[in-house]
Amino acid sequence: MKPEGAAVLTSVKHSPLRHPAFIASGGAALAVLVAINALALVRGLESPWLMGAALLGDMLVIGTGILVAAREVLRAEGRTEESQARLAAIVDSAMDAVITVDEAHSVVLFNSAAEQMFGCARDEALGRPLDRFLPQRFRAGHRDHVREFGQTGATGRRMGKQSTLWALRADGTEFPIEASISQATEGGARFFTVILRDITLRKQAEEELQRRQAELRALSAQVLEAREEEKTRIARELHDELGQLLTALKMDLAWLRERAVAAAPELGAKTDAMGEVLDRTVASMRRIAADMRPLMLDDLGLADAAQWLVDDFTQRSGVQVRFEAPAAEALERLDRAVANTVYRALQESLTNISRHAGAKSAWVMLDVADAGVRLEVEDDGRGVTPADLAKARSLGLKGMRERVLYAGGTLDIARAPRGGTRLRLSVPLKRAGEAA
């Protein structure tokens, strides 16, 4: 017959307390069992009946604590399993593809969106290298990128900020993506998670928008060129035909004045007034023709035309302009379209200074180099703000911008260090298509 203490130990040995939850609780259950065994041996030297009663009481207290601890462990395990299940459900229901790889670049997580995006079943992707989803030309670079990212220690960042990323479907077709990468360490192993988004439709929309913008810009340039040709034709007709008629009329008026003074002296004052009106008409005609298209732009070149424009602006507006330009020979052989673009930009800039700036002084710098023609116009007026540029309704400013963009140049309008407005323009000597 076994003593009561041995029976109790036997019951403890075969009790549900040996559930794996107790072992997972950090060895606490094992330590308690050892303590009970030692207590039984010590009290076994006394009376078996006293030992059994005392041991049973101690075991009830200790066992109650173990049961409470085990229950908490099981609850924690249940919550962990629920959290993992909930996280897995969220990842699997995500609209973006989520792929996790280990340090060997083997796939360990592949959600449903990734299956649809790459046309590959999850079972076929897990455990396989990630390279199968990358075009051959990007695989080495991708591995280097992931290695460098792992060395930074950053938790996450966006991939491919400067260029478009490309992925490979199971059928071998390539498609553009945008992606972000993150890293985490678990059990001493490092894992990298990439979230991918297929941007094929967006890229197609962007390309279509760019194509339409290019068509509209070409159409706008054709309209501007046609307008320029029309201005040139009207300016020449004003200068040649109307100028000749006014000159003939002025000669006839001079002939009439000579005879009218002799026959009727009172007509002299009238013919003198008519001559003054005729002189103003000729001057206005020349000014209108020059504003539409200065003939010297075609005959003498951009440098002389710009000098004349600046001098005329100073005379009419009273704004003192300091003009700097290279030798006329450097600008004589410019392409006509380039010369038109720079001249019209200068003309529009001076017009805006006269109308809106309230300036007293202005500076114009014209330069030419191998890269192209540069124009800089600055004033000391009230200055332009981003709000002014945003709500600007000037067709002249919009036309200037379209001219520059179509010519392949750049245009920047901002506040100047002196407090006014500064315009910087750069136009290549030839458009990219013509140069090619």
C-alpha positions as CSV (number, residue, x, y, z in Angstrom):
1,M,0.0,0.0,0.0
2,K,1.4,3.4,-1.1
3,P,1.5,6.2,1.4
4,E,-0.9,9.1,1.0
5,G,1.9,11.4,0.0
6,A,2.9,9.1,-2.8
7,A,-0.7,8.9,-4.0
8,V,-0.9,12.7,-4.1
9,L,2.3,13.0,-6.0
10,T,1.0,10.3,-8.4
11,S,-2.2,12.3,-8.9
12,V,-0.2,15.4,-9.5
13,K,2.1,13.6,-11.9
14,H,-0.8,12.4,-14.0
15,S,-3.0,15.5,-13.5
16,P,-4.0,18.0,-16.3
17,L,-1.4,20.4,-14.8
18,R,1.1,18.8,-17.2
19,H,-0.6,20.6,-20.1
20,P,1.9,22.3,-22.4
21,A,0.5,25.7,-21.3
22,F,2.3,25.1,-17.9
23,I,5.5,24.3,-19.6
24,A,5.2,27.4,-21.8
25,S,4.7,29.5,-18.7
26,G,8.5,29.7,-18.2
27,G,9.1,26.6,-16.0
28,A,7.0,27.9,-13.2
29,A,4.9,24.6,-13.0
30,L,8.1,22.5,-12.9
31,A,9.5,24.5,-10.1
32,V,6.4,24.1,-8.1
33,L,6.4,20.4,-8.6
34,V,10.0,20.1,-7.3
35,A,9.0,22.2,-4.3
36,I,6.1,19.9,-3.5
37,N,8.3,16.8,-3.8
38,A,10.9,18.3,-1.4
39,L,8.1,19.2,1.1
40,A,6.8,15.7,0.9
41,L,10.1,14.2,1.7
42,V,10.7,16.4,4.7
43,R,7.3,15.9,6.2
44,G,7.5,12.2,5.5
45,L,9.9,12.0,8.5
46,E,7.0,13.0,10.7
47,S,3.6,11.4,10.9
48,P,2.2,10.1,7.6
49,W,-1.3,11.4,8.5
50,L,0.0,14.9,9.4
51,M,2.2,14.9,6.3
52,G,-0.7,14.0,4.1
53,A,-3.0,16.6,5.5
54,A,-0.4,19.4,5.5
55,L,0.8,18.4,2.0
56,L,-2.8,18.4,0.7
57,G,-3.4,21.9,2.1
58,D,-0.1,23.2,0.6
59,M,-0.9,21.6,-2.7
60,L,-4.4,23.2,-2.8
61,V,-2.8,26.6,-2.3
62,I,0.0,26.1,-4.8
63,G,-2.2,24.3,-7.3
64,T,-4.7,27.1,-7.2
65,G,-1.9,29.5,-8.1
66,I,-0.8,27.2,-10.9
67,L,-4.3,27.0,-12.3
68,V,-4.6,30.8,-12.3
69,A,-1.3,31.2,-14.0
70,A,-2.1,28.5,-16.5
71,R,-5.5,30.1,-17.3
72,E,-3.7,33.4,-17.9
73,V,-1.2,31.7,-20.2
74,L,-4.0,30.1,-22.2
75,R,-5.8,33.4,-22.4
76,A,-2.6,35.1,-23.7
77,E,-2.1,32.3,-26.2
78,G,-5.6,32.7,-27.3
79,R,-5.3,36.4,-27.7
80,T,-2.1,36.0,-29.7
81,E,-3.7,33.5,-32.0
82,E,-6.7,35.7,-32.5
83,S,-4.4,38.7,-33.2
84,Q,-2.4,36.7,-35.7
85,A,-5.5,35.4,-37.4
86,R,-6.9,39.0,-37.5
87,L,-3.6,40.3,-39.0
88,A,-3.5,37.5,-41.5
89,A,-7.1,38.3,-42.6
90,I,-6.2,42.0,-43.0
91,V,-3.1,41.3,-45.0
92,D,-5.0,38.8,-47.2
93,S,-7.9,41.3,-47.8
94,A,-5.5,44.2,-48.7
95,M,-6.1,45.6,-52.2
96,D,-2.3,46.0,-52.7
97,A,0.1,43.1,-53.1
98,V,2.0,42.2,-49.9
99,I,5.1,40.0,-50.2
100,T,7.5,39.2,-47.4
101,V,10.9,37.6,-48.0
102,D,13.7,36.4,-45.7
103,E,17.3,37.3,-45.9
104,A,17.8,34.8,-48.7
105,H,15.1,36.5,-50.7
106,S,12.8,33.6,-50.5
107,V,9.1,34.3,-50.3
108,V,7.5,33.6,-46.9
109,L,4.3,35.6,-47.3
110,F,2.2,36.1,-50.5
111,N,-1.3,37.5,-50.1
112,S,-4.3,37.2,-52.4
113,A,-3.7,40.5,-54.1
114,A,-0.2,39.4,-55.0
115,E,-1.7,36.2,-56.5
116,Q,-4.0,38.3,-58.7
117,M,-1.3,40.8,-59.6
118,F,1.3,38.3,-60.7
119,G,-1.0,35.5,-61.9
120,C,0.7,33.1,-59.6
121,A,-0.8,30.8,-56.9
122,R,0.4,31.2,-53.3
123,D,1.7,27.7,-53.0
124,E,3.8,28.2,-56.1
125,A,5.3,31.4,-54.7
126,L,6.1,30.4,-51.1
127,G,9.6,29.2,-50.7
128,R,10.6,30.4,-54.1
129,P,13.1,33.2,-54.9
130,L,11.6,36.7,-55.4
131,D,13.7,37.1,-58.5
132,R,11.0,35.3,-60.5
133,F,8.8,38.3,-60.2
134,L,11.4,40.8,-61.4
135,P,12.7,41.4,-65.0
136,Q,16.2,40.0,-65.5
137,R,17.8,43.4,-65.9
138,F,16.6,44.6,-62.5
139,R,17.4,41.6,-60.3
140,A,20.9,42.4,-59.3
141,G,20.0,46.0,-58.7
142,H,17.1,45.0,-56.5
143,R,19.2,42.7,-54.4
144,D,21.7,45.6,-53.9
145,H,18.9,47.9,-53.0
146,V,17.5,45.5,-50.4
147,R,21.0,44.9,-48.9
148,E,21.7,48.7,-48.6
149,F,18.3,49.2,-47.1
150,G,18.9,46.5,-44.5
151,Q,22.2,48.2,-43.5
152,T,20.5,51.6,-42.9
153,G,18.4,50.3,-40.1
154,A,15.4,52.3,-41.3
155,T,12.0,50.7,-40.7
156,G,10.6,51.6,-44.1
157,R,10.8,53.8,-47.2
158,R,9.5,54.2,-50.7
159,M,11.2,52.4,-53.5
160,G,11.9,53.9,-57.0
161,K,11.4,57.6,-56.2
162,Q,13.5,58.7,-59.3
163,S,12.3,56.2,-61.8
164,T,9.5,53.7,-62.6
165,L,9.8,50.2,-61.2
166,W,8.8,47.2,-63.3
167,A,7.6,43.8,-62.2
168,L,7.1,40.5,-64.1
169,R,4.0,38.4,-64.2
170,A,3.9,34.6,-64.3
171,D,3.2,34.8,-68.1
172,G,6.3,36.9,-68.7
173,T,4.6,40.3,-69.3
174,E,6.2,43.3,-67.6
175,F,4.1,46.0,-65.9
176,P,4.9,49.2,-64.0
177,I,4.6,49.3,-60.2
178,E,5.2,51.6,-57.2
179,A,6.4,50.0,-54.0
180,S,7.4,50.6,-50.4
181,I,9.7,48.4,-48.4
182,S,10.0,47.7,-44.6
183,Q,12.1,45.4,-42.5
184,A,11.6,43.7,-39.2
185,T,13.6,41.2,-37.1
186,E,12.0,38.1,-35.5
187,G,13.8,35.4,-33.6
188,G,17.2,36.8,-34.8
189,A,16.1,36.5,-38.5
190,R,15.5,39.6,-40.7
191,F,12.4,39.8,-42.9
192,F,11.7,42.3,-45.7
193,T,8.1,43.2,-46.6
194,V,7.2,44.9,-49.9
195,I,3.8,46.5,-50.6
196,L,3.2,46.7,-54.4
197,R,0.7,48.5,-56.5
198,D,0.0,48.0,-60.2
199,I,0.1,51.4,-61.9
200,T,-0.4,50.3,-65.4
201,L,-3.7,52.2,-65.9
202,R,-2.2,55.3,-64.3
203,K,0.8,55.2,-66.5
204,Q,-1.3,54.8,-69.5
205,A,-3.5,57.8,-68.4
206,E,-0.3,59.8,-67.8
207,E,1.1,59.0,-71.2
208,E,-2.2,59.8,-72.8
209,L,-2.3,63.1,-71.0
210,Q,1.2,63.9,-72.0
211,R,0.5,63.1,-75.6
212,R,-2.6,65.3,-75.6
213,Q,-0.6,68.1,-73.9
214,A,2.1,67.8,-76.5
215,E,-0.6,68.0,-79.2
216,L,-2.2,71.0,-77.6
217,R,1.2,72.7,-77.2
218,A,2.0,72.0,-80.9
219,L,-1.3,73.4,-81.9
220,S,-0.7,76.4,-79.7
221,A,2.7,76.9,-81.3
222,Q,1.2,76.7,-84.8
223,V,-1.4,79.3,-83.8
224,L,1.3,81.5,-82.4
225,E,3.5,81.1,-85.5
226,A,0.5,81.8,-87.8
227,R,-0.2,84.9,-85.7
228,E,3.4,85.9,-86.0
229,E,3.3,85.5,-89.8
230,E,0.1,87.6,-89.9
231,K,1.6,90.3,-87.8
232,T,4.6,90.3,-90.1
233,R,2.4,90.7,-93.1
234,I,0.3,93.5,-91.6
235,A,3.4,95.3,-90.4
236,R,5.0,95.2,-93.8
237,E,1.7,96.4,-95.5
238,L,1.5,99.2,-93.0
239,H,5.1,100.2,-93.5
240,D,5.1,99.9,-97.3
241,E,1.6,100.6,-98.6
242,L,0.1,102.8,-95.9
243,G,3.5,104.5,-95.4
244,Q,3.7,105.3,-99.1
245,L,0.2,106.7,-99.2
246,L,0.8,108.9,-96.1
247,T,4.1,110.1,-97.6
248,A,2.3,111.0,-100.9
249,L,-0.4,112.8,-98.9
250,K,2.2,114.8,-97.0
251,M,3.8,115.9,-100.3
252,D,0.4,117.0,-101.7
253,L,-0.3,118.9,-98.5
254,A,3.1,120.7,-98.8
255,W,2.2,121.7,-102.4
256,L,-1.2,122.9,-101.3
257,R,0.3,125.0,-98.5
258,E,2.6,126.9,-100.9
259,R,-0.3,127.9,-103.1
260,A,-2.9,128.4,-100.4
261,V,-0.7,131.0,-98.5
262,A,-0.3,133.0,-101.7
263,A,-4.0,132.9,-102.7
264,A,-5.6,132.9,-99.2
265,P,-3.3,133.6,-96.3
266,E,-6.0,132.4,-93.8
267,L,-5.6,128.9,-95.1
268,G,-1.9,128.7,-94.0
269,A,-2.8,127.9,-90.3
270,K,-5.2,125.2,-91.4
271,T,-2.7,123.5,-93.6
272,D,-0.1,123.7,-90.9
273,A,-2.5,121.9,-88.5
274,M,-3.2,119.3,-91.1
275,G,0.5,118.7,-91.5
276,E,0.9,118.2,-87.7
277,V,-1.9,115.7,-87.7
278,L,-0.4,113.9,-90.7
279,D,3.0,113.7,-88.9
280,R,1.4,112.2,-85.9
281,T,-0.5,109.7,-88.1
282,V,2.8,108.6,-89.7
283,A,4.5,108.2,-86.3
284,S,1.5,106.2,-85.0
285,M,1.6,104.0,-88.0
286,R,5.3,103.3,-87.6
287,R,4.9,102.6,-83.9
288,I,2.0,100.2,-84.5
289,A,3.9,98.4,-87.3
290,A,7.0,98.1,-85.1
291,D,4.9,96.7,-82.2
292,M,3.4,94.1,-84.4
293,R,6.7,93.1,-86.0
294,P,9.9,95.2,-86.0
295,L,11.4,94.9,-89.5
296,M,14.9,95.2,-87.9
297,L,14.4,91.9,-86.2
298,D,14.5,90.2,-89.6
299,D,16.9,92.6,-91.1
300,L,19.4,93.4,-88.3
301,G,18.9,90.6,-85.8
302,L,17.9,90.1,-82.2
303,A,20.5,92.4,-80.5
304,D,19.5,95.5,-82.5
305,A,15.8,94.8,-82.2
306,A,16.1,94.4,-78.4
307,Q,18.1,97.6,-78.1
308,W,15.5,99.5,-80.1
309,L,12.7,98.0,-78.0
310,V,14.4,99.0,-74.7
311,D,15.1,102.5,-75.9
312,D,11.5,103.0,-77.1
313,F,10.2,101.6,-73.8
314,T,12.5,104.0,-71.8
315,Q,11.3,107.0,-73.9
316,R,7.6,106.2,-73.5
317,S,7.5,104.9,-69.9
318,G,10.2,107.0,-68.2
319,V,11.6,103.8,-66.6
320,Q,15.4,103.8,-66.8
321,V,16.6,100.5,-68.2
322,R,20.1,99.2,-68.2
323,F,20.7,96.9,-71.2
324,E,23.5,94.4,-71.5
325,A,23.9,92.2,-74.6
326,P,26.7,90.5,-76.5
327,A,28.0,91.8,-79.8
328,A,25.4,91.9,-82.5
329,E,27.2,89.3,-84.6
330,A,26.6,86.7,-81.9
331,L,22.9,87.0,-82.3
332,E,22.6,87.6,-86.0
333,R,22.3,84.0,-87.1
334,L,19.8,82.8,-84.6
335,D,17.0,80.6,-85.7
336,R,13.9,82.8,-86.5
337,A,11.7,80.9,-84.1
338,V,14.2,81.3,-81.3
339,A,14.6,85.0,-82.0
340,N,10.8,85.5,-82.1
341,T,10.5,83.7,-78.7
342,V,13.1,85.8,-77.0
343,Y,11.9,89.1,-78.5
344,R,8.3,88.5,-77.6
345,A,9.3,87.5,-74.0
346,L,11.2,90.8,-73.6
347,Q,8.4,92.8,-75.1
348,E,5.8,91.2,-72.8
349,S,8.1,91.7,-69.8
350,L,8.6,95.4,-70.5
351,T,4.8,95.8,-71.0
352,N,4.1,94.2,-67.6
353,I,6.7,96.5,-65.9
354,S,5.0,99.5,-67.4
355,R,1.5,98.5,-66.5
356,H,1.8,96.7,-63.1
357,A,5.2,97.1,-61.5
358,G,5.4,100.8,-60.7
359,A,9.1,100.6,-61.1
360,K,11.7,103.3,-61.5
361,S,14.5,101.2,-62.9
362,A,14.9,97.9,-64.7
363,W,17.8,95.7,-65.9
364,V,17.8,93.6,-69.1
365,M,20.6,91.1,-69.7
366,L,20.8,89.1,-73.0
367,D,23.4,86.5,-73.5
368,V,24.1,83.6,-76.0
369,A,26.2,80.5,-75.5
370,D,26.5,77.0,-76.9
371,A,23.6,75.9,-74.8
372,G,21.3,78.6,-76.1
373,V,20.0,82.1,-75.5
374,R,19.4,83.5,-72.0
375,L,17.3,86.5,-71.1
376,E,17.0,88.0,-67.7
377,V,14.7,91.0,-66.9
378,E,14.5,92.5,-63.4
379,D,12.8,95.6,-62.0
380,D,12.6,97.4,-58.6
381,G,8.8,97.6,-58.5
382,R,6.3,96.1,-56.1
383,G,7.2,92.6,-57.0
384,V,5.2,89.6,-57.9
385,T,3.8,87.0,-55.5
386,P,2.8,83.3,-56.1
387,A,-0.8,84.4,-55.7
388,D,-0.4,86.9,-58.6
389,L,1.0,84.2,-60.8
390,A,-1.8,81.8,-59.9
391,K,-4.6,84.2,-60.7
392,A,-2.9,85.9,-63.6
393,R,-5.2,86.1,-66.6
394,S,-2.7,87.7,-69.0
395,L,-2.8,86.0,-72.3
396,G,0.6,87.6,-73.0
397,L,2.1,85.7,-70.1
398,K,0.5,82.5,-71.0
399,G,1.6,82.9,-74.6
400,M,5.1,83.6,-73.5
401,R,5.2,80.4,-71.4
402,E,3.8,78.4,-74.3
403,R,6.3,79.8,-76.7
404,V,9.2,78.9,-74.4
405,L,8.0,75.4,-73.6
406,Y,7.4,74.6,-77.2
407,A,10.9,75.8,-78.0
408,G,12.3,73.4,-75.4
409,G,13.3,76.2,-73.0
410,T,12.6,77.1,-69.4
411,L,10.9,80.1,-67.9
412,D,11.0,81.3,-64.3
413,I,9.2,84.3,-62.8
414,A,9.8,85.1,-59.1
415,R,10.5,87.9,-56.7
416,A,13.8,89.6,-57.3
417,P,16.5,90.4,-54.6
418,R,15.8,94.1,-55.1
419,G,12.2,93.5,-54.2
420,G,10.7,93.6,-57.7
421,T,10.1,90.9,-60.2
422,R,12.7,88.9,-62.0
423,L,12.2,86.9,-65.2
424,R,14.7,84.3,-66.3
425,L,14.3,82.6,-69.7
426,S,16.5,80.1,-71.4
427,V,15.9,78.8,-74.9
428,P,18.1,76.3,-76.8
429,L,19.5,77.4,-80.2
430,K,17.4,74.7,-81.8
431,R,14.5,72.6,-80.6
432,A,15.3,69.0,-79.6
433,G,13.5,67.6,-82.6
434,E,15.3,69.9,-85.1
435,A,18.6,69.3,-83.5
436,A,18.2,65.5,-83.9
